[in-house]
Amino acid sequence: MRSKPFEPDELIAVVNGILNRVERTHSQIARLVSSNVEDSSAGFRDEALTDAENRVAVAVSRSSLTNKEIAAELEISVRTVENHISHILDKKGFGNRVEIARYVLEQRN
C-alpha cells in the first residue's frame, strides 16, 4: 500500500501559503507602481469630497487597482475603501466606479 505524498490538510496549508504570498506580492507591486506615478493627488481636488474620498477617487481612476489594492496602498481597510466609494457615488450622483474614474481623469486635464 502506497502512502499519499501529502495529507489533505498539509496540501491545503501549502496552497493557502502560496496564495497569501501571491496576494502580498500583488499589493507590493501596486504600491511600487503607484510610487512611480506622479503624486496621486496632483491635478485633482473636489471640494465636495473629503480628503480621504479624494485620495480614493484618484486611486479608483487607476482602473487596474482593486479595492483590496487601494486599501493596501492607502493603508486603510477594504471596508473603508468601499465606504468611501459609496459616499463618492452618492455625493456625485454616479452609478459606478467607471464614472468616478472618468470624472477624475476629466478634472485633471
C-alpha positions in Angstrom: 0.0 0.0 0.0 1.4 3.4 -1.0 1.1 6.4 1.2 -0.1 9.8 -0.1 2.7 12.3 -0.6 0.7 14.9 1.4 -2.1 14.8 3.9 -5.1 16.9 2.7 -4.7 19.4 5.5 -1.0 19.9 4.7 -1.7 20.4 1.0 -4.4 23.0 1.8 -2.0 24.8 4.1 0.7 24.9 1.4 -1.7 26.2 -1.3 -3.1 28.8 1.1 0.5 29.9 1.9 1.3 30.3 -1.8 -1.9 32.3 -2.4 -1.2 34.6 0.5 2.3 35.3 -0.9 0.9 36.0 -4.3 -1.7 38.4 -2.8 1.1 40.2 -0.9 3.2 40.4 -4.0 0.3 42.0 -6.0 -0.2 44.6 -3.3 3.5 45.4 -3.2 3.6 45.7 -7.0 0.6 48.1 -6.8 2.4 50.2 -4.2 5.6 50.3 -6.3 3.8 51.2 -9.4 1.8 54.0 -7.6 5.0 55.4 -6.1 6.4 55.7 -9.7 3.4 57.5 -10.9 3.2 61.3 -10.3 1.8 62.4 -7.0 -1.6 60.7 -6.9 -3.4 63.8 -5.7 -1.8 66.2 -8.2 -4.3 67.8 -10.5 -7.5 66.6 -8.8 -9.4 68.0 -5.9 -13.1 68.1 -5.5 -14.3 70.3 -2.7 -17.5 68.3 -2.2 -15.4 65.3 -1.2 -13.3 64.7 1.9 -9.5 64.4 1.6 -9.8 60.6 2.1 -12.6 60.4 -0.6 -10.4 62.4 -3.0 -7.5 60.0 -2.4 -9.8 57.0 -3.0 -11.3 58.6 -6.2 -7.8 59.1 -7.6 -6.9 55.5 -6.8 -10.1 54.3 -8.5 -9.2 56.3 -11.6 -6.2 54.0 -11.9 -8.6 51.3 -13.1 -6.3 48.4 -12.6 -6.5 48.7 -8.8 -8.9 46.6 -6.9 -10.5 47.7 -3.6 -8.0 45.5 -1.8 -5.1 47.0 -3.6 -6.4 50.5 -2.9 -6.7 49.6 0.8 -3.1 48.3 0.9 -1.8 51.4 -0.9 -3.7 53.9 1.3 -3.1 51.7 4.4 -6.8 51.6 5.2 -9.3 48.7 5.4 -11.1 47.3 2.3 -14.4 48.2 4.1 -13.2 51.8 4.5 -12.4 51.9 0.7 -15.9 50.5 0.0 -17.5 53.2 2.2 -15.6 56.0 0.6 -16.5 54.7 -2.9 -20.2 54.6 -1.8 -20.0 58.1 -0.4 -18.4 59.4 -3.6 -21.1 57.7 -5.7 -23.8 59.3 -3.6 -22.3 62.8 -3.4 -21.6 63.0 -7.2 -24.7 61.1 -8.3 -22.6 58.5 -10.1 -23.7 54.9 -10.8 -20.4 53.0 -10.7 -16.6 53.2 -10.4 -16.2 53.9 -14.1 -18.0 57.2 -13.7 -15.7 58.1 -10.8 -12.6 57.3 -12.9 -13.9 59.3 -15.8 -14.7 62.3 -13.6 -11.2 62.3 -12.0 -9.5 62.0 -15.4 -11.6 64.8 -16.9 -10.9 67.1 -14.0 -7.2 66.5 -14.1 -7.0 67.7 -17.8 
